[in-house]
Amino acid sequence: MRSAGRVTLPDWAVVTPERRAHIERVAQLVGDWAQALHVAPAERERWLRAAWLHDALRDATAADELAHGPMAADRAARDGETDPGVLDAVRYHSLGSARWDDVGRMLYLADYLEPGREFDRPERAALAARAPRERDAVLIEVARRRITRALGAGWPLPRETVEFWNSLVSR
């Protein structure tokens, strides 16, 4: 996971070149936000560890697409990751979590807003630019977009997503 002082994919990751490029863009975005926000180096490293881990097993299985976060968090814990915030960020990055600290919130934003995604590019770029200054407002908008998509597709909302949404709008 760390190579010459740099955070990167763990040895056990199973990713396609396209997935690796996505992960790199997510890591770049959280790194840029950490710099813009002048976060402490240790916190920046937490954000980067979560970014590199979040989709580390996304291409490992054809199972339920929501399983890759918990699988990666469990594998990272077995591999020595002990930070509960990083593990929760990875575990729930597709769903949201009312228990998250900044690492989960920033990963959730970066995973959705990274510039390589094809849909709604101008709107997402504008949200990404606002994220360091207006994180909570952007977080609500990203959660709203993800929930609207799930509802439009007729998917059930997981309990974690509902609790996350409620925690965002009840502040």
matplotlib code that plots the C-alpha trace (Angstrom):
import matplotlib.pyplot as plt

x = [0.0, 2.9, 5.7, 8.7, 6.6, 3.7, 0.3, -0.7, -2.8, -2.2, -0.5, -3.8, -5.8, -7.7, -8.3, -8.5, -6.4, -9.6, -10.4, -6.9, -7.2, -10.4, -8.7, -5.8, -8.3, -10.1, -6.7, -5.7, -8.9, -8.8, -5.1, -5.9, -8.7, -6.5, -3.9, -6.6, -8.0, -4.5, -5.3, -2.5, -0.3, -1.6, -5.2, -4.2, -2.6, -5.9, -7.8, -5.3, -5.4, -9.1, -9.0, -6.5, -8.4, -12.1, -12.2, -9.2, -11.4, -14.1, -13.0, -12.4, -15.9, -19.0, -21.0, -23.3, -21.7, -22.1, -20.0, -16.6, -16.4, -16.9, -14.6, -11.9, -12.3, -12.1, -9.0, -7.3, -8.0, -6.4, -3.5, -2.9, -5.2, -6.4, -7.9, -11.7, -12.4, -10.5, -12.1, -15.6, -14.9, -14.0, -16.8, -19.6, -18.2, -21.1, -23.8, -22.9, -22.7, -24.0, -21.0, -18.3, -15.6, -14.0, -12.2, -15.5, -17.2, -14.3, -14.0, -17.8, -17.5, -14.3, -15.6, -18.7, -17.0, -13.8, -13.4, -13.2, -16.8, -18.8, -22.1, -23.0, -19.4, -19.9, -22.2, -19.9, -16.8, -18.6, -19.4, -15.8, -14.6, -16.9, -16.2, -13.3, -15.2, -18.7, -18.2, -21.5, -23.6, -21.9, -22.2, -26.0, -26.2, -24.1, -26.2, -29.3, -28.1, -27.1, -30.4, -32.4, -30.7, -31.3, -35.0, -35.4, -34.0, -36.4, -33.7, -34.3, -32.4, -30.1, -30.6, -27.1, -28.0, -31.2, -29.4, -26.7, -29.2, -31.1, -27.8, -27.0, -30.3, -31.1, -28.1]
y = [0.0, 2.4, 2.5, 4.8, 7.0, 7.2, 5.6, 3.3, 0.2, -2.8, -5.9, -7.8, -5.4, -6.8, -4.0, -3.4, -0.6, 1.4, 0.9, 1.8, 5.0, 5.8, 5.1, 7.4, 10.2, 9.8, 9.8, 12.9, 14.7, 14.0, 15.0, 18.3, 18.9, 18.1, 20.6, 23.3, 22.8, 22.7, 19.5, 17.9, 15.4, 12.5, 13.4, 13.7, 10.3, 8.8, 10.3, 8.8, 5.4, 5.3, 6.4, 3.7, 1.0, 1.9, 0.0, -2.3, -5.4, -4.0, -6.2, -9.3, -10.7, -10.6, -10.6, -7.8, -4.5, -3.2, -6.1, -4.7, -2.0, -4.4, -6.9, -4.3, -3.0, -6.6, -7.4, -4.1, -4.8, -8.3, -6.6, -4.2, -1.2, -0.3, 3.2, 2.7, 5.9, 4.6, 1.2, 2.7, 5.0, 2.1, -0.2, 2.3, 4.4, 3.3, 3.8, 6.6, 6.4, 8.6, 7.6, 8.9, 11.4, 13.5, 10.7, 9.0, 12.2, 13.2, 9.7, 9.7, 13.1, 12.2, 8.8, 10.5, 13.7, 12.4, 13.9, 10.6, 9.7, 10.4, 11.6, 15.3, 16.4, 20.2, 19.9, 17.5, 19.6, 22.6, 20.6, 19.3, 22.9, 23.9, 20.9, 22.4, 25.6, 24.2, 20.6, 20.0, 21.6, 19.6, 16.5, 17.0, 17.6, 14.5, 12.3, 13.7, 12.9, 9.3, 8.7, 10.1, 7.8, 4.8, 5.7, 6.3, 2.9, 1.3, 0.2, -0.1, 2.3, 0.6, 1.5, 3.1, 5.4, 6.5, 7.1, 9.0, 11.3, 11.9, 12.9, 15.3, 17.1, 17.2, 19.3]
z = [0.0, 0.6, -1.9, -1.2, 1.1, -1.4, -1.0, -3.8, -4.6, -2.3, -3.7, -3.3, -5.5, -8.5, -10.9, -14.7, -16.2, -16.5, -12.8, -11.8, -13.8, -11.9, -8.6, -9.5, -10.4, -7.1, -5.2, -7.2, -6.3, -2.6, -2.6, -4.3, -1.8, 1.1, -0.2, -0.8, 2.7, 4.3, 6.1, 8.3, 6.5, 8.6, 7.6, 3.9, 4.1, 5.6, 2.6, 0.2, 1.8, 1.5, -2.1, -3.1, -1.2, -2.2, -5.5, -4.9, -5.3, -7.6, -10.5, -8.3, -8.5, -10.5, -7.3, -6.1, -7.0, -3.4, -2.1, -3.2, -0.5, 2.4, 0.8, 0.3, 3.9, 5.3, 3.2, 4.2, 7.9, 7.5, 5.8, 8.7, 8.2, 11.7, 11.2, 11.7, 9.7, 6.7, 6.9, 7.2, 4.3, 2.1, 3.4, 2.8, -0.1, -2.4, 0.2, 2.5, 6.3, 9.0, 11.1, 8.7, 9.6, 7.0, 5.2, 4.3, 3.2, 1.0, -0.6, -1.3, -3.0, -5.0, -6.1, -7.7, -8.9, -10.3, -13.9, -15.8, -15.4, -18.6, -17.2, -16.3, -16.7, -16.5, -13.5, -11.7, -12.4, -10.9, -7.8, -7.5, -7.7, -4.9, -2.7, -0.7, 0.2, 0.5, 1.4, 3.2, 0.5, -2.2, -0.1, 0.1, -3.7, -4.5, -2.1, -3.7, -7.2, -6.2, -4.4, -7.2, -9.6, -7.4, -7.0, -10.8, -11.4, -9.0, -6.6, -2.9, -0.7, 1.8, 5.4, 5.5, 2.6, 4.3, 7.6, 5.7, 3.9, 7.2, 8.9, 6.2, 6.1, 9.8, 10.8]

ax = plt.figure().add_subplot(projection="3d")
ax.plot(x, y, z, "-o")
ax.set_aspect("equal")
plt.show()
